[in-house]
Amino acid sequence: MNNTQSKLPRTERNPELTRQAILDTAFMEIFRNGFQGMRLENILTETGLTKGALYHHFKNKQTLGYAVIEDIIQPMIESIWVKPLEASNNPLDTLQTVIKTLPDMKPDELIQFGCPLNNLVQEMSPLDEGFRKRLDAVMSLWHESTKAALQAGVQSGQIRQDTNCEETAMFIMAAVEGCIGLAKSSQSLERLRTCLKSISGYLASLTIDASNR
């Protein structure tokens, strides 16, 4: 999770740097307070930018929120889940590794505020179709990459042939988000670790015993 909040001088002339600073700061504002609780004036204060500079890149709060999903949250999901699975020759081992390391990914923020993707899904999907479509696209990307990795594991003989990869991918996503939600409600890193262990146990049950291969 990107926590960069660069205070740029008002004379900053690097458009890409300016846009990224706005996005990084907006992400943290949304992560802490929700999209509806995000205040553009806080972003201006944190970045040191003028309203003109902000509106040059994002015409309103809504378009800024959309960009946070597309340019911050989606790449985050790709980095944590999609790319490791795409590069893996053993999807179960890769999933186990990702799940075991989740508590070490900015644990204070994860425990305190929860999952930024799921937070926005819960908050904005019922309220704004643009948010819903963009968030669903990220969820679908996560699901499809997990399903494809599981299917590859079935085809290579690493995962049981009777595994329903589509349902299993959905279950893994739901279980991970549930564990993060439980940890958030209790503000407990230990609860997150304990809950994730159950997912690891489930994944282990999908493995074909070496003697049966």
C-alpha positions in Angstrom: 0.0 0.0 0.0 1.4 3.3 -1.1 1.6 5.9 1.7 3.6 8.5 -0.3 2.3 11.9 0.5 4.8 14.2 -1.2 4.3 17.9 -0.5 5.1 19.5 -3.8 6.0 23.2 -4.3 3.4 25.3 -6.1 5.9 25.8 -8.9 6.1 22.0 -9.6 6.1 21.5 -13.3 6.2 17.7 -13.5 2.7 16.7 -14.5 3.2 13.0 -13.8 4.7 13.6 -10.4 1.9 16.0 -9.5 -0.8 13.6 -10.6 0.9 10.7 -8.7 1.1 12.8 -5.5 -2.6 13.6 -5.8 -3.5 10.0 -6.3 -1.3 8.7 -3.4 -2.7 11.3 -1.0 -6.3 10.7 -2.2 -5.8 6.9 -1.7 -4.8 7.4 1.9 -7.6 9.8 2.5 -10.1 7.2 1.1 -8.4 4.4 3.0 -8.7 6.2 6.3 -12.1 8.0 5.9 -13.9 6.4 3.0 -14.6 8.1 -0.3 -17.5 10.1 1.1 -15.3 11.2 4.0 -12.5 12.3 1.7 -12.0 16.1 1.6 -10.3 17.7 -1.3 -9.0 20.5 0.9 -7.0 17.8 2.9 -5.4 16.6 -0.3 -4.4 20.2 -1.2 -2.9 20.7 2.3 -1.0 17.4 2.2 0.4 18.0 -1.3 0.9 21.8 -1.2 -1.0 22.1 -4.5 -3.5 24.7 -5.6 -7.1 23.9 -6.5 -6.1 24.7 -10.1 -3.4 22.1 -10.2 -5.8 19.5 -8.7 -8.6 20.3 -11.1 -6.2 20.3 -14.0 -5.7 16.5 -13.5 -9.1 15.6 -12.1 -12.2 17.6 -12.9 -14.1 16.6 -9.7 -14.0 14.3 -6.7 -15.7 11.5 -8.5 -13.2 11.3 -11.3 -10.4 11.3 -8.7 -12.1 8.4 -6.9 -12.3 6.5 -10.2 -8.6 7.1 -10.8 -7.6 5.9 -7.4 -9.3 2.5 -8.2 -7.7 2.3 -11.7 -4.2 3.6 -10.9 -3.7 2.6 -7.2 -6.0 -0.2 -6.1 -5.9 -2.3 -9.3 -2.1 -2.3 -9.6 -2.0 -3.2 -5.9 -4.2 -6.3 -6.5 -2.1 -7.1 -9.6 1.1 -6.9 -7.5 -0.1 -8.9 -4.6 -2.2 -11.6 -6.4 -2.2 -11.5 -10.2 1.5 -11.2 -11.1 2.8 -13.8 -8.6 0.2 -16.3 -9.9 0.9 -15.6 -13.5 4.6 -16.3 -12.9 4.1 -19.4 -10.8 4.6 -23.0 -11.7 2.9 -24.1 -8.5 -0.2 -22.1 -7.8 -1.0 -23.6 -4.4 2.5 -22.8 -3.1 2.2 -19.3 -4.4 -1.2 -18.8 -2.9 0.1 -20.1 0.4 3.0 -17.7 0.3 0.8 -14.7 -0.5 -1.6 -15.6 2.3 1.2 -16.1 4.8 2.8 -12.8 4.0 -0.5 -10.7 4.0 -0.1 -9.8 7.7 3.3 -8.3 7.0 2.0 -6.0 4.3 1.7 -2.7 6.2 0.0 -4.6 9.1 -0.9 -1.5 11.1 -2.8 0.0 8.2 -4.4 -3.4 7.2 -5.6 -4.1 10.7 -6.7 -0.5 11.4 -8.5 0.3 8.2 -9.1 -3.1 6.5 -8.9 -3.9 2.8 -9.1 -0.7 0.6 -10.7 -2.6 -2.2 -13.4 -4.2 -0.1 -14.0 -1.0 1.9 -14.9 0.8 -1.4 -17.0 -2.1 -2.6 -19.1 -2.0 0.6 -19.3 1.8 0.6 -19.7 2.9 -3.0 -21.1 0.0 -5.1 -24.7 0.6 -4.0 -24.3 4.4 -4.6 -22.4 4.9 -7.8 -22.5 2.8 -11.0 -19.1 4.1 -12.1 -17.5 2.9 -8.8 -19.4 -0.4 -9.0 -18.2 -1.2 -12.5 -14.6 -0.3 -11.8 -14.5 -2.2 -8.5 -16.2 -5.2 -10.0 -13.5 -5.1 -12.8 -10.8 -5.3 -10.1 -12.6 -8.1 -8.3 -13.1 -10.0 -11.6 -9.4 -9.6 -12.4 -8.4 -11.1 -9.1 -11.0 -13.9 -9.5 -10.0 -14.8 -13.1 -6.3 -14.9 -12.3 -6.9 -17.1 -9.3 -9.2 -19.4 -11.3 -6.7 -19.7 -14.2 -3.9 -20.5 -11.8 -6.0 -23.2 -10.2 -6.9 -24.6 -13.6 -3.2 -24.8 -14.5 -2.6 -26.7 -11.3 -5.3 -29.2 -12.1 -3.9 -29.7 -15.6 -0.4 -30.2 -14.3 -1.5 -32.7 -11.7 -0.8 -30.6 -8.7 -4.4 -30.0 -7.7 -7.2 -32.5 -7.4 -9.1 -33.2 -10.5 -12.5 -32.7 -8.8 -11.7 -29.1 -7.8 -14.2 -26.6 -9.1 -11.7 -23.8 -9.9 -14.3 -21.0 -10.4 -15.9 -21.7 -7.0 -12.6 -22.3 -5.3 -11.3 -19.0 -6.5 -14.4 -17.2 -5.2 -14.1 -18.9 -1.9 -10.4 -17.9 -1.5 -11.3 -14.3 -2.2 -14.2 -14.3 0.2 -12.3 -16.0 2.9 -9.3 -13.6 2.7 -11.6 -10.6 2.8 -13.5 -12.1 5.7 -10.3 -12.6 7.6 -9.3 -9.0 7.1 -12.7 -7.8 8.2 -12.5 -9.9 11.4 -9.1 -8.5 12.1 -10.3 -5.0 11.5 -13.3 -5.4 13.8 -11.1 -6.6 16.7 -8.0 -4.6 15.7 -6.0 -7.8 16.1 -3.1 -8.9 14.0 -3.1 -12.2 15.8 -6.8 -12.8 14.7 -5.7 -12.2 11.1 -2.9 -14.7 11.3 -5.2 -17.3 12.9 -7.9 -16.9 10.4 -5.5 -17.0 7.4 -4.1 -20.3 8.8 -7.5 -21.9 8.1 -7.3 -20.8 4.5 -3.9 -22.3 4.2 -5.3 -25.6 5.6 -8.0 -25.5 3.0 -5.5 -25.0 0.2 -3.4 -27.9 1.5 -6.5 -30.1 1.1 -6.5 -29.4 -2.6 -3.1 -31.0 -3.2 -2.9 -34.4 -4.8 -0.8 -36.7 -2.7 2.5 -37.5 -4.3 1.8 -41.2 -4.2 -1.4 -40.7 -6.3 0.2 -38.7 -9.1 
